């Protein structure tokens, strides 16, 4: 609708030039340029970064305008000459058709957004708040379960360590005394630090080795590791990670793991569908596959006691463990 308003505003200035002997090409070009600037700063303001070369974008916009104006004239002639429609009504309909075509071309050609992938610095944040409806709903289901587990039994996770936090906000939704998020992707950490979420929150670039060096032993009340272990290349790396988590937790501290459930039909098919409909997402990076019995056995082997789990729709496992001793 913003595009149509811009077009209508421009049309009010150039309308009489299209039907008078005083048509001035310089003036028309100036109006087209103004229209381009308005669209750049208003209609497509959320996509400015996709039109990095404003000059090239301007030439594309002029070409798009020529296509739109040509369409406008063709439809106008067709409606008036073939159907004998009243001229002003024909002009209105033709302008509407041309506006739709011009907007579609501008949206796809000039301000086309690049395809989002899991490597984008804001991928998790945008998916949580602005993703597809089913994507937002699913992330909220998992986040709510993680929050419930983390706040057992007194409504707070205490000192909270989030391993593989990415740019996800879900760890911040948990009531806590202190939060530290680690991720190996430095751009995601910069993105989160750029949000200045500094109320007992910090984000640090690093993996298991950095966590081992930087976080004091037995200093954390809760450790969460959400949708991470399936991306590790070898089971030995998972064991290394669990050893670090065990070392950082206080006695009887809580560990919450979430990972796709490959122990059931629905979990396997959800993973396949995710790969089909969400190209560029994390599904393509899944290296290891777990089911509840194998995950329980692995964690118990590393010094944790299984407490409970939830598997919404059979697709993802969210498991609560407790450090033994």
C-alpha positions in Angstrom: 0.0 0.0 0.0 2.9 2.3 0.7 4.2 1.7 -2.9 0.7 2.6 -4.3 0.6 5.8 -2.1 4.0 6.8 -3.5 2.9 6.2 -7.0 -0.4 8.1 -6.5 1.5 11.1 -5.0 3.9 11.1 -8.0 1.0 10.7 -10.4 -0.7 13.8 -9.1 2.4 15.8 -10.1 3.0 14.2 -13.5 -0.6 13.5 -14.7 -1.1 16.6 -16.7 2.4 16.3 -18.3 1.3 13.0 -19.9 -1.5 14.8 -21.7 -0.1 18.3 -22.5 2.3 19.8 -24.9 4.5 20.9 -22.1 5.9 17.5 -21.2 9.3 17.9 -19.8 11.6 14.8 -19.6 13.9 16.4 -17.0 11.0 17.0 -14.7 9.7 13.5 -15.2 13.2 12.1 -14.4 13.3 14.3 -11.2 9.9 13.0 -10.1 10.9 9.4 -10.8 14.1 10.0 -8.7 12.0 11.5 -5.8 9.7 8.5 -6.0 12.7 6.2 -5.8 14.0 8.0 -2.8 10.6 7.9 -1.0 10.4 4.1 -1.7 14.0 3.7 -0.5 13.4 5.4 2.8 9.7 4.4 3.4 8.2 1.5 1.5 11.4 -0.7 1.6 13.1 0.9 4.6 13.6 -2.5 6.2 15.4 -3.7 3.1 17.8 -0.8 2.6 20.8 -3.0 3.2 19.8 -5.2 0.3 20.1 -2.2 -2.1 23.8 -1.5 -1.4 24.5 0.4 -4.6 21.9 3.2 -4.6 23.0 4.4 -8.1 22.6 1.0 -9.7 19.3 0.7 -7.8 18.2 4.0 -9.3 18.8 2.8 -12.9 16.9 -0.5 -12.1 14.1 1.6 -10.8 13.9 3.7 -14.0 13.8 0.5 -16.0 11.1 -0.8 -13.7 9.2 2.5 -14.2 9.4 2.1 -18.0 7.9 -1.4 -17.7 5.2 -0.2 -15.4 4.3 2.8 -17.6 4.2 0.6 -20.7 1.9 -1.8 -18.9 -0.2 1.1 -17.8 -0.7 2.3 -21.4 -1.3 -1.2 -22.8 -4.0 -2.0 -20.2 -5.5 1.4 -20.6 -5.8 1.0 -24.4 -7.1 -2.6 -24.0 -9.9 -1.6 -21.5 -11.0 1.5 -23.5 -10.7 0.2 -27.0 -11.6 -3.4 -26.6 -14.1 -3.3 -23.8 -15.3 0.3 -24.3 -14.8 1.1 -20.6 -15.2 4.6 -19.3 -11.8 6.3 -19.7 -11.2 7.4 -16.1 -12.2 3.9 -14.7 -9.8 2.3 -17.2 -7.0 4.7 -16.2 -7.6 3.8 -12.5 -7.6 0.0 -13.2 -4.6 0.3 -15.5 -2.7 2.2 -12.8 -3.5 -0.4 -10.2 -2.3 -3.3 -12.4 0.9 -1.3 -13.2 1.5 -0.6 -9.5 1.3 -4.3 -8.6 3.7 -5.2 -11.4 6.1 -2.5 -10.5 6.0 -3.3 -6.8 6.6 -7.0 -7.5 9.6 -6.2 -9.7 11.0 -3.7 -7.2 10.6 -6.1 -4.4 12.4 -8.9 -6.2 14.9 -7.1 -8.3 15.9 -3.9 -6.5 15.2 -4.7 -2.8 15.5 -8.4 -2.9 16.6 -9.9 0.4 19.3 -12.5 0.4 18.3 -15.9 1.5 18.7 -16.3 5.2 20.9 -19.1 6.5 21.8 -20.4 10.0 25.1 -18.6 9.7 23.6 -15.2 9.7 24.4 -13.3 12.9 20.8 -12.6 13.8 19.4 -15.9 12.6 18.1 -17.2 15.9 16.9 -13.8 17.1 14.9 -13.1 13.9 13.5 -16.7 13.8 12.3 -16.4 17.4 10.5 -13.0 16.9 9.9 -12.6 13.2 10.2 -16.1 11.7 7.5 -18.1 9.9 4.4 -18.7 12.2 5.2 -22.4 12.7 8.8 -21.6 13.3 8.1 -19.0 16.0 5.5 -21.3 17.7 7.9 -24.2 17.8 10.8 -22.1 19.2 8.5 -20.8 21.9 7.3 -24.3 22.9 10.9 -25.3 23.4 11.9 -22.1 25.2 8.9 -22.4 27.6 9.9 -26.0 28.5 13.5 -25.0 29.0 12.4 -22.1 31.2 10.2 -24.4 33.3 13.0 -26.9 33.8 15.6 -24.2 34.6 13.5 -22.5 37.2 12.8 -25.6 39.2 12.4 -25.6 42.2 12.4 -22.0 43.4 11.6 -19.9 40.3 15.1 -19.0 39.3 17.9 -20.7 37.5 20.5 -18.9 39.7 23.8 -18.6 37.9 23.1 -19.7 34.3 25.6 -20.9 31.7 24.3 -21.1 28.1 26.5 -23.2 25.8 26.0 -22.6 22.1 23.7 -19.6 22.7 24.0 -18.2 19.2 21.8 -15.1 18.8 18.9 -16.8 20.5 17.0 -14.9 23.2 15.6 -18.0 24.9 18.2 -18.1 27.7 17.5 -14.5 28.6 13.8 -15.4 29.1 14.7 -17.5 32.1 14.7 -15.9 35.6 18.4 -15.9 36.6 20.9 -14.2 38.9 23.7 -14.1 36.3 23.9 -15.2 32.7 26.9 -16.1 30.5 26.4 -17.2 26.9 29.2 -18.9 24.9 29.2 -19.5 21.2 32.0 -20.3 18.6 30.4 -17.9 16.1 31.9 -14.5 16.8 29.5 -12.6 14.6 26.5 -13.9 16.6 28.3 -12.9 19.9 28.9 -9.4 18.5 25.3 -9.2 17.5 24.1 -10.1 21.0 26.6 -7.7 22.7 25.4 -5.0 20.3 22.0 -5.2 21.9 23.5 -4.0 25.2 21.6 -6.6 27.3 23.9 -5.9 30.2 21.7 -6.6 33.2 23.9 -9.4 34.6 24.3 -10.8 31.1 27.5 -11.4 29.1 28.2 -13.0 25.8 31.6 -14.5 25.0 33.1 -16.1 21.9 34.4 -19.6 22.6 33.9 -23.4 22.7 34.4 -26.0 25.3 38.1 -25.2 25.7 37.4 -21.5 26.4 34.6 -22.4 28.8 37.0 -24.8 30.7 39.5 -22.0 31.0 37.2 -19.0 31.7 34.5 -20.4 33.9 35.2 -21.4 37.5 34.7 -25.0 38.5 31.4 -25.7 40.4 30.3 -22.1 39.9 27.1 -22.6 37.9 23.6 -23.5 39.2 22.2 -24.3 35.8 23.7 -25.2 32.4 21.6 -25.2 29.2 22.8 -26.5 25.9 19.9 -26.2 23.4 20.0 -27.8 19.9 23.8 -28.0 20.0 25.1 -31.6 20.5 23.6 -32.8 17.2 25.9 -30.4 15.4 29.1 -31.8 16.9 31.2 -34.0 14.6 32.1 -36.9 16.9 30.7 -38.5 20.0 34.0 -37.8 21.7 33.4 -34.1 21.3 30.0 -34.6 23.0 31.7 -36.4 25.9 34.2 -33.6 26.2 31.4 -31.1 26.3 29.5 -33.0 28.9 32.7 -33.3 31.0 33.1 -29.5 30.9 29.4 -29.0 31.8 29.8 -31.4 34.8 32.9 -29.6 35.9 31.2 -26.1 35.9 28.0 -27.2 37.7 27.7 -27.0 41.4 26.8 -30.2 43.2 23.2 -31.2 42.3 23.3 -28.5 39.6 20.9 -28.8 36.7 21.8 -29.6 33.1 19.2 -29.1 30.4 19.8 -30.6 26.9 17.6 -30.2 23.9 18.2 -32.1 20.6 16.0 -33.5 17.8 14.4 -36.9 18.7 15.5 -39.5 16.2 13.9 -42.3 18.3 10.5 -41.9 16.7 8.8 -41.7 13.4 7.6 -38.1 13.8 11.0 -36.8 14.9 12.7 -38.3 11.8 10.0 -36.9 9.4 10.0 -33.5 11.1 13.7 -33.3 10.4 13.2 -34.2 6.8 10.4 -31.7 6.4 12.5 -29.0 8.1 15.2 -29.6 5.5 12.7 -29.3 2.6 10.8 -26.2 3.8 13.6 -24.4 5.6 16.5 -24.4 3.3 19.7 -22.9 4.8 18.6 -23.7 8.3 20.5 -25.9 10.8 19.1 -29.2 9.6 21.9 -29.3 7.0 24.4 -29.3 9.8 23.1 -32.2 11.8 26.0 -34.6 12.4 24.8 -36.8 15.3 21.4 -38.4 16.0 20.1 -39.2 19.5 17.1 -40.8 21.0 16.1 -40.7 24.7 17.7 -44.0 25.8 21.0 -43.2 24.2 21.1 -39.7 25.5 20.2 -40.9 29.1 22.9 -43.5 28.9 25.5 -41.0 27.7 24.7 -38.4 30.4 24.6 -41.0 33.2 28.0 -42.3 32.0 29.3 -38.7 32.4 28.1 -38.3 36.0 24.5 -37.0 35.6 21.2 -38.3 36.9 18.2 -38.2 34.6 15.2 -36.3 36.1 12.6 -35.9 33.4 12.1 -35.0 29.8 9.4 -33.7 27.4 9.1 -34.5 23.7 6.6 -32.1 22.2 4.9 -33.6 19.1 7.6 -36.4 19.3 10.0 -34.1 17.4 12.5 -32.6 19.9 13.7 -33.9 23.3 14.1 -31.4 26.1 15.8 -33.3 29.0 16.5 -32.3 32.6 19.5 -33.9 34.3 21.2 -33.3 37.7 24.8 -33.4 38.5 25.5 -36.4 40.9 27.3 -35.3 44.1 
